[in-house]
Amino acid sequence: MSANIAATTDDDVQESRATSTRAALSSFIGTTVEWYDYFLYGTAAALVFPKVFFNELSPELATLASMASFAVAFVLRPLGGMVIGHFGDQMGRKKMLVFTLLVMGLCTAGIGFLPSYNSAGYWSPALLILLRIVQGFALGGEWGGAALMSVEHAPEGRRGLFGATMQMGVPAGLLVSTGAFALVSAMPDEQFFTWGWRLPFIFSLALLFVGMYIRLQVSEPPTFQKAKDSGNISRAPLLEVWQNEKKKTLIMVFFQTVANVGYFLITVYALTYITTKLHLPRSVASTGLLIAAAVDLFMQPVFGWLSDKVGRRVVYGFGAVFFGLYAFPLFWLLDTANPVLITIALSLGLGIGHASTGSLHGVIYAEQYPTRYRFSGSSTAYQLSGIISSAPTPLIAAWLVARSGNSMSVSWYVVVAAVISLVCVLLVKETYREPIDR
């Protein structure tokens, strides 16, 4: 009998590990597809849209308008986090993740079929912005659900590593989208700006089918299922967040300021800076970002694993300090106009600065809230931070360089962001040894 019990126990352990792995893989692949869609827009906003949808404006105003169209999605992300988080706390993580993936994929493909300004006039940028807004709403709920699927399914003591696996979908999506754009960027300008840039957007339909298949295979996290079976489901999760977690949520809104500023400075504005300020070919920016994304992808699980050993605050604090110290060397390297040094500059920024901070967002935000309203709390705090620090970064950077004529003011902007995040790191509670089932 004892042998049977042992065998059953071993089977249960193996099944639990398999379930955790499937959940992590599902979150990674689904998040990769989601962020492929999202970053594709960011790359196109820097390299294509000023000449396709805003070409009636001067080059400077076209760039600002294109960056504004990129930023507008962040306004809807908190609303998406609140609405989708509400249903995620009541109905489950899985259903909401399937919904967000479907919406994101269809919107991205739709952008690939939009007419240019020369063909449709003002309807063209209007439809572009509309699709971008819907994208933002879907992504607002996507991130929280994917984070909880990975973290709530993770084995005890390995939540940082499994949470980082989900976050790896961010650089993976950037890697695939940048790679796709690097391929079509090799086309002659006439073909590229007419139809070549559309191909990566339309290709998202194929990725959508893959992501949907993967996500439909994963079960609800046991932590949520236990709460649901016991009737411990909140009827108004966002209201409970407001009543019980106001101070904590405010801290978490500003917590990732430096990660957001640093990341979108490198992945969005740097493309414009390299091509328009330094007058280098698109391929230099695309190739450099492609390699940097690969480094980020490789380093994220390393920092996630490390946070399971020494704590979330130590690792995240290191990343914030690095970004602050690196703010000036980043532009020194870019200003050399040397493709190798540009690639090194982008790789250090993403591979150390972002990997050590962004890799922990999923696990840190999930661990701050109880199961009862975890989806709503983590999604709302995370997405509100996007409005404050992610959305305005490319616009602020473009304005600062246009106003001052150099990059020094942008570097100081990063330093201020680093100080804000460090203060939040000191205020937030360390959670890496606390149980997730609460």
LOMI-700384 format. One record per residue (C-alpha): residue in three letters; z, x, y. Coordinates in steps of 0.5 Angstrom, whole numbers, padded with zeros to 4 digits, always signed. Layout:
REM LOMI-700384
ALAZXY/...
//
This chain:
REM LOMI-700384
MET+0000+0000+0000/SER+0002+0006+0005/ALA-0005+0009+0003/ASN-0008+0002+0005/ILE-0004+0002+0012/ALA-0006+0009+0013/ALA-0013+0008+0012/THR-0013+0001+0016/THR-0010+0005+0022/ASP-0015+0011+0022/ASP-0021+0005+0022/ASP-0017+0002+0028/VAL-0017+0009+0031/GLN-0024+0010+0030/GLU-0026+0003+0032/SER-0022+0004+0038/ARG-0026+0011+0040/ALA-0032+0008+0039/THR-0031+0002+0043/SER-0029+0007+0049/THR-0035+0011+0048/ARG-0040+0005+0048/ALA-0036+0002+0054/ALA-0037+0009+0058/LEU-0044+0010+0056/SER-0045+0003+0058/SER-0042+0004+0065/PHE-0046+0011+0066/ILE-0053+0008+0064/GLY-0052+0001+0068/THR-0049+0005+0074/THR-0055+0010+0073/VAL-0060+0004+0074/GLU-0056+0001+0080/TRP-0056+0008+0084/TYR-0063+0010+0082/ASP-0065+0003+0086/TYR-0060+0005+0091/PHE-0062+0012+0093/LEU-0069+0011+0092/TYR-0068+0006+0098/GLY-0064+0012+0102/THR-0070+0017+0100/ALA-0075+0013+0102/ALA-0072+0011+0109/ALA-0072+0018+0110/LEU-0079+0020+0108/VAL-0083+0014+0108/PHE-0081+0008+0112/PRO-0081+0010+0119/LYS-0089+0011+0118/VAL-0090+0005+0113/PHE-0085-0001+0116/PHE-0083+0002+0123/ASN-0089+0006+0125/GLU-0090+0002+0132/LEU-0084+0005+0134/SER-0084+0013+0137/PRO-0082+0018+0131/GLU-0075+0018+0134/LEU-0074+0011+0134/ALA-0077+0010+0127/THR-0072+0014+0124/LEU-0066+0011+0127/ALA-0069+0004+0125/SER-0070+0006+0118/MET-0063+0009+0118/ALA-0061+0003+0120/SER-0064-0001+0115/PHE-0061+0003+0110/ALA-0054+0002+0113/VAL-0055-0005+0113/ALA-0053-0006+0106/PHE-0046-0004+0107/VAL-0045-0010+0111/LEU-0046-0014+0105/ARG-0042-0010+0100/PRO-0035-0012+0102/LEU-0037-0019+0101/GLY-0040-0018+0094/GLY-0034-0014+0092/MET-0030-0020+0094/VAL-0034-0025+0091/ILE-0036-0022+0085/GLY-0029-0019+0084/HIS-0026-0026+0085/PHE-0030-0028+0079/GLY-0029-0022+0075/ASP-0022-0023+0075/GLN-0023-0030+0073/MET-0029-0030+0068/GLY-0029-0022+0066/ARG-0032-0016+0068/LYS-0038-0016+0063/LYS-0042-0022+0066/MET-0041-0020+0073/LEU-0044-0013+0071/VAL-0050-0016+0068/PHE-0051-0021+0074/THR-0051-0015+0079/LEU-0056-0010+0075/LEU-0061-0016+0075/VAL-0060-0017+0082/MET-0061-0010+0084/GLY-0067-0009+0079/LEU-0071-0015+0082/CYS-0070-0013+0089/THR-0072-0006+0088/ALA-0078-0008+0085/GLY-0080-0013+0090/ILE-0079-0007+0095/GLY-0085-0004+0092/PHE-0089-0010+0093/LEU-0088-0011+0100/PRO-0094-0011+0105/SER-0094-0005+0111/TYR-0093-0007+0118/ASN-0100-0006+0119/SER-0102-0011+0114/ALA-0096-0016+0116/GLY-0093-0014+0122/TYR-0086-0016+0123/TRP-0085-0020+0117/SER-0086-0013+0113/PRO-0079-0010+0116/ALA-0076-0017+0116/LEU-0077-0018+0108/LEU-0075-0010+0107/ILE-0068-0011+0111/LEU-0067-0018+0107/LEU-0068-0015+0100/ARG-0064-0009+0102/ILE-0058-0014+0104/VAL-0059-0017+0097/GLN-0058-0010+0094/GLY-0052-0009+0098/PHE-0049-0015+0096/ALA-0050-0014+0088/LEU-0048-0007+0089/GLY-0041-0009+0092/GLY-0039-0012+0086/GLU-0043-0007+0081/TRP-0038-0001+0082/GLY-0032-0005+0081/GLY-0034-0008+0075/ALA-0037-0001+0072/ALA-0031+0003+0074/LEU-0026-0002+0070/MET-0030-0002+0064/SER-0030+0005+0063/VAL-0022+0006+0066/GLU-0019+0000+0062/HIS-0023+0002+0055/ALA-0021+0009+0056/PRO-0016+0012+0051/GLU-0009+0014+0054/GLY-0009+0021+0058/ARG-0017+0021+0059/ARG-0018+0016+0064/GLY-0020+0021+0069/LEU-0025+0024+0064/PHE-0028+0017+0062/GLY-0028+0014+0070/ALA-0032+0020+0071/THR-0037+0019+0066/MET-0038+0012+0070/GLN-0038+0016+0077/MET-0043+0021+0073/GLY-0048+0015+0074/VAL-0048+0016+0082/PRO-0051+0023+0081/ALA-0055+0021+0075/GLY-0059+0016+0079/LEU-0060+0020+0085/LEU-0063+0025+0080/VAL-0068+0020+0077/SER-0070+0017+0084/THR-0071+0024+0087/GLY-0075+0026+0081/ALA-0079+0020+0082/PHE-0080+0022+0089/ALA-0081+0029+0088/LEU-0087+0027+0083/VAL-0090+0022+0088/SER-0089+0027+0094/ALA-0094+0032+0091/MET-0100+0027+0093/PRO-0104+0027+0099/ASP-0101+0024+0105/GLU-0106+0018+0105/GLN-0105+0016+0098/PHE-0097+0017+0098/PHE-0096+0013+0104/THR-0101+0008+0102/TRP-0099+0006+0095/GLY-0096+0013+0092/TRP-0089+0011+0094/ARG-0089+0004+0091/LEU-0089+0007+0084/PRO-0082+0009+0083/PHE-0080+0002+0086/ILE-0084-0001+0081/PHE-0081+0003+0075/SER-0074+0000+0076/LEU-0077-0006+0072/ALA-0077-0001+0066/LEU-0070+0001+0068/LEU-0067-0006+0069/PHE-0069-0008+0061/VAL-0066-0001+0059/GLY-0060-0003+0063/MET-0059-0010+0061/TYR-0060-0008+0053/ILE-0054-0003+0054/ARG-0049-0008+0058/LEU-0050-0014+0053/GLN-0047-0010+0047/VAL-0041-0008+0050/SER-0034-0013+0050/GLU-0029-0014+0055/PRO-0024-0009+0056/PRO-0017-0010+0052/THR-0013-0010+0058/PHE-0017-0016+0061/GLN-0018-0020+0055/LYS-0010-0019+0053/ALA-0009-0022+0060/LYS-0014-0028+0059/ASP-0011-0029+0053/SER-0004-0030+0055/GLY-0006-0034+0061/ASN-0004-0028+0066/ILE-0011-0030+0070/SER-0010-0030+0078/ARG-0013-0037+0081/ALA-0014-0033+0088/PRO-0014-0026+0086/LEU-0016-0023+0093/LEU-0010-0027+0096/GLU-0006-0024+0092/VAL-0008-0017+0094/TRP-0007-0019+0101/GLN+0000-0022+0100/ASN+0002-0016+0095/GLU-0002-0010+0097/LYS-0004-0010+0104/LYS-0001-0003+0106/LYS-0004+0000+0100/THR-0011-0003+0101/LEU-0011+0000+0108/ILE-0010+0007+0105/MET-0015+0006+0100/VAL-0020+0004+0105/PHE-0020+0010+0109/PHE-0018+0015+0102/GLN-0025+0017+0101/THR-0028+0018+0108/VAL-0030+0025+0107/ALA-0033+0024+0100/ASN-0037+0018+0104/VAL-0039+0022+0110/GLY-0041+0029+0106/TYR-0045+0025+0101/PHE-0049+0021+0105/LEU-0050+0027+0110/ILE-0053+0031+0104/THR-0057+0026+0100/VAL-0060+0022+0106/TYR-0059+0025+0113/ALA-0061+0032+0110/LEU-0067+0030+0108/THR-0069+0028+0115/TYR-0066+0034+0118/ILE-0070+0039+0113/THR-0077+0035+0114/THR-0077+0033+0122/LYS-0072+0038+0125/LEU-0074+0044+0121/HIS-0081+0042+0120/LEU-0081+0044+0112/PRO-0085+0040+0107/ARG-0082+0034+0103/SER-0082+0038+0097/VAL-0077+0043+0099/ALA-0072+0037+0101/SER-0074+0033+0095/THR-0073+0039+0090/GLY-0067+0042+0093/LEU-0063+0035+0092/LEU-0066+0034+0085/ILE-0062+0041+0083/ALA-0056+0039+0087/ALA-0056+0032+0084/ALA-0056+0036+0077/VAL-0050+0040+0079/ASP-0046+0034+0081/LEU-0048+0031+0075/PHE-0045+0037+0071/MET-0039+0038+0075/GLN-0036+0031+0075/PRO-0033+0031+0068/VAL-0030+0037+0069/PHE-0026+0035+0075/GLY-0025+0028+0072/TRP-0022+0032+0066/LEU-0018+0036+0070/SER-0015+0030+0074/ASP-0012+0028+0067/LYS-0009+0035+0067/VAL-0006+0036+0074/GLY-0006+0029+0077/ARG-0011+0026+0082/ARG-0008+0028+0088/VAL-0009+0035+0087/VAL-0016+0035+0085/TYR-0018+0030+0090/GLY-0014+0034+0096/PHE-0018+0040+0094/GLY-0025+0037+0095/ALA-0023+0034+0102/VAL-0021+0041+0104/PHE-0027+0044+0101/PHE-0031+0039+0105/GLY-0028+0041+0111/LEU-0029+0048+0110/TYR-0036+0048+0108/ALA-0038+0043+0114/PHE-0041+0049+0118/PRO-0043+0054+0113/LEU-0048+0048+0110/PHE-0052+0047+0116/TRP-0052+0055+0117/LEU-0055+0055+0110/LEU-0060+0049+0112/ASP-0062+0053+0119/THR-0065+0059+0115/ALA-0071+0054+0113/ASN-0071+0058+0106/PRO-0072+0054+0100/VAL-0067+0058+0096/LEU-0061+0058+0101/ILE-0063+0050+0102/THR-0062+0049+0095/ILE-0056+0053+0095/ALA-0053+0049+0101/LEU-0054+0042+0098/SER-0052+0044+0091/LEU-0045+0047+0093/GLY-0044+0041+0097/LEU-0045+0036+0092/GLY-0043+0040+0086/ILE-0036+0042+0089/GLY-0035+0037+0095/HIS-0037+0031+0092/ALA-0036+0032+0085/SER-0029+0034+0086/THR-0028+0027+0090/GLY-0033+0022+0088/SER-0032+0023+0080/LEU-0025+0020+0081/HIS-0026+0014+0085/GLY-0027+0010+0079/VAL-0020+0012+0076/ILE-0016+0012+0083/TYR-0018+0006+0085/ALA-0017+0002+0078/GLU-0010+0005+0077/GLN-0008+0003+0084/TYR-0008-0005+0082/PRO-0005-0009+0076/THR-0010-0012+0072/ARG-0009-0019+0075/TYR-0013-0018+0081/ARG-0015-0011+0079/PHE-0023-0012+0080/SER-0022-0016+0087/GLY-0017-0010+0090/SER-0021-0004+0088/SER-0028-0007+0090/THR-0025-0010+0096/ALA-0022-0003+0098/TYR-0028+0001+0096/GLN-0033-0003+0099/LEU-0030-0004+0106/SER-0029+0004+0106/GLY-0037+0004+0106/ILE-0038+0000+0112/ILE-0033+0005+0116/SER-0035+0012+0113/SER-0042+0011+0109/ALA-0046+0006+0113/PRO-0046+0010+0119/THR-0046+0017+0117/PRO-0054+0018+0117/LEU-0054+0014+0124/ILE-0049+0018+0127/ALA-0051+0025+0125/ALA-0058+0023+0127/TRP-0055+0021+0134/LEU-0051+0027+0135/VAL-0057+0032+0133/ALA-0061+0028+0138/ARG-0056+0028+0143/SER-0053+0035+0143/GLY-0060+0039+0140/ASN-0056+0042+0134/SER-0052+0041+0128/MET-0045+0043+0130/SER-0042+0036+0133/VAL-0044+0034+0126/SER-0040+0039+0122/TRP-0034+0037+0127/TYR-0035+0030+0125/VAL-0034+0032+0117/VAL-0028+0036+0119/VAL-0025+0030+0122/ALA-0027+0026+0116/ALA-0023+0031+0112/VAL-0017+0030+0115/ILE-0017+0023+0115/SER-0018+0023+0107/LEU-0012+0029+0107/VAL-0007+0024+0110/CYS-0009+0018+0105/VAL-0008+0023+0099/LEU-0001+0025+0102/LEU+0000+0017+0102/VAL-0002+0015+0096/LYS+0002+0014+0090/GLU+0000+0019+0084/THR-0002+0015+0078/TYR-0005+0019+0072/ARG+0001+0019+0068/GLU+0002+0011+0069/PRO+0000+0006+0064/ILE-0006+0002+0066/ASP-0004-0004+0062/ARG+0000-0008+0067/
//
